[in-house]
């Protein structure tokens, strides 16, 4: 199960647990951050957006994780 519940600490490659529309606990791999939250690879060919106040349950730090600098830059107010 997940070890950490702080949404701001997720990085690319982490395993993320979320709740789907039916209330089931699911997991996937964090791919990139977008304006609505983290995009997670569910392993079934369908990406899922995980948002902090909506369906996020927790995450586990995985080996080889990296920060998503590009995603944070594209979703910031820099240059606006």
N, C-alpha and C positions, 0 to 999 in steps of 0.2 A: 504494500500500500504506500501511499504518499508519506513523505517525511516533512514537507514544508508546506505552509499554507499562505505564504506571502506572495501575492500575484506579481509584484514588481521585481521579484528575484528570478523569474523564469528567463531562461536563455535557450537559444537554438539547440536542439538535441535532447532537451529534458523530456522526461516522461510526464505527461499531464493527465490528471483524472478530471472528468467532467460529468455532469448529469445530462442525459439526453431528454428529448421531449416526453418520453414515457416515464421519466423518473428513474431510469436505470443508470448505474454507475458504469462509465466507459473510460477507456484510456487511449492515448495516442502520443505521437512525438511532435514536439513544438518545432515548427518550420520557420515562421516569420511573424513579426508583429505588424498588425494593420490598424486602421483607425477605430475598429470596433473591438479589438482584442487580439489574442494570439490565434494564428491559423495552425491547426493541428492535423497531422496526417493520421487518419484512423486505421490505415492499413487495408481498407476496403475500396480504395480508389475515390473516396468521397471526402473532401476536406471538411473540417468543422471549425467554426469560430468559437473560441472560448473567451468569455468575458467575466471580469471579476465579480460584478454584482448580480450576475445572471445564472451561469451554469458551472463556474469554476469550483472545484472541490479541493484540489491540492496538486503538488508536483513533487518529483524526485529528481535530484541533480544526477545527471548521467556523465560518464567519462567522455571526454571530447566535446563537451558543451562549449559554445562560443556566444558572445554577446551579439545581438542583431543591431549593429551600428547603423546600417542603411535604413532599416525599418524605423528606428527611432528618429533618424534625421528626416525621412520622408513624412512622418506623422507629427513633426514638431511645428512650431510657429516661426521657425528660423526663416528670415527673408520676407516675411509677410508684412 
